[in-house]
Amino acid sequence: MGADEAKKARTTVEVTMNLPPARGSYVLLFENPADANLRVGKLGWVNFPAGYYVYFGSAKGSGGIRGRVGRHLRSEKKAHWHIDAVLQGMRVIAVGYAEGEEPYECIWSRRASEERGWDVPAAGLGASDCRAGCPAHLFFCGEKVIVLEDLDARMTVMFLLSNL
């Protein structure tokens, strides 16, 4: 493991350990450094232009927010969710979360779609188990700087400093 990989691994562990083990919702802000065409489960091949993306997810199972986000931040894992395939080669920049049973991921997705007008790379992407009718839980934001706290004042945001 090189020095950069070791630094990234340390940062990932530090961020993960500072996340709550409580149930809740989370958001990942990540950058795609170059255009990519990725196979995303049953959705097939999806084009991901270079730029910034947000993914809204829920962490209602064991391990809560810490367990789910920690899994997403690991580089070695079996692809289980759409986001696992999408994060290959992407750079996670920030993690936001809100504790509780409220489906904040759907509230945030609607805000991203209706208020911000962010693009959906593929219908249903990241929302295959959503019961609220969200168009997707993964959005392309282009090259804009995204202020996650603007989506919801209840959100706590942590930045992965090694990735800025």
N, C-alpha and C positions, 0 to 999 in steps of 0.2 A: 504494500500500500504506500503510495507516494504521499508527500507532505500535504498536498491539496486535498487528497482523498481523506487523509487522517483528520484534517481540520474540519472538513464537511461532516464526517462521522461524529466528531465531538460536538459540533454545533447542533446536529440533528438530535443527539442524545440529550443535550442541555435543553433544547426547546421542548422535546417530548416530555421530559421530567417536570417541566414547569407548567404543563397542561393539566387541567383537573381530570381526575378519574370519573367525574360525574357524567351523567347522561346529558346530551344536548345536541347542538348543531354547530357546524364549523364551516369555514370557507378557506380555500387555498387560493392564493394569488400566485400564478406562475408565469414564466416567460418561455416561449418557444423561440430559440435563437435563429432558426432557419425553417423555411417552408417544409412541411412534412406531410406525407400521406400514410396514415396508420390504419391498421386493421383493428377495429373496435368491436369485438364480440359479434353478436348477431346483426349489428348495424352495418357491418362490412367495412369497406375502405372509406375513410373520412379524411378530407383535406384540412390541414391545420396551417394557415398562413403564419409567417413569423409575426410575433407580437405578444401581447399580454392576454391572459385568460383568467377567469375566476371559476371555481367549482364550489358549489354549495352542497354539503352533505349532512347526514344525520349520524349520530353516534348514540344509539339507544341500547346497544347490546353491552355485554360484559366488557370491562375495560374503559367504557365511556369515551370521552373525547380524547384522552391520552392514548388509549389503545388504538382507536381508529386512525387518528392523525399520525401516530407513531408508525403504524403499518404503512400508510401512504408515503411517509418520508424515507422508509427503508428502500435501498436500491435492490436488494435481493428478496423477491417475493413471487409467489405464483399469482398470475393475473386472475382476479375473481370478479372485480367490478369494472365498469367502463373506465373509470379514472385510472385504474392500474395500467391499462394499455396506453392511455393518453400521456401519463407522466413519464413514460420512457423517453429519455433524452431531453426532458424539460427541466427547468430550474425553478424550484419553489422558492419564492421570495418572502412570503408572509403567510401567517396562519391567523385567522380570526375565529372566535368562538363565542357562544352564548350558552350558558347552562340552562337546563330545564326541559320540560316535556313539550313545550310549544314547538310547532314545526317551523322554526325560524328559517330553515333552508328553503322552504316554499315561499315564505314572506320575502326573503331576499331575492329569490329567483324572479318573483313577480315584479319586484322593484327594478331589477336588472333589465327585464324585458320591457315593461311598460313605461317606467320613468326614465331609464337611461338609454333605451333603445339598443342595447348591446346585441350582437349577432349570435345566433345559435348555429354552431357548425353542423349539427345533425339533429333532427327532431328526436326528442326523447333521450338525448345523450346525457347520461348520468342520472336519469330520472325514471329508470325502468320500473322501480317499485313505488313511485310517487302516486299517491291516491288523490292529490289535490288538483290534478290536471295541469301541472306545470309543463311548458313547452320543452324544457330541458333544465338541467341543473348545472350545465357547463356553458359558459359564454365567452365569446371572443370580444375583447375590449379594444383591439387595435394597438396603437402605440401611445395611448393616453396614460398619464399617471393616474392610478386608481387610489382613491382614499377610501379604504374599507370602512372606517368609522362612520362615513357619511351614509352608509346603507342602514345602519341601526346603532343608536347610541348605547345599546346594551352590549354591543360587541367589544370584546377585548382582543387586541391585535398584538401579535409578536412577530418580529422580523427576524429572518435567518440572515444574520449579518454577513456570513461568509458568502452569501449569494447576491449581495447588493452590488 
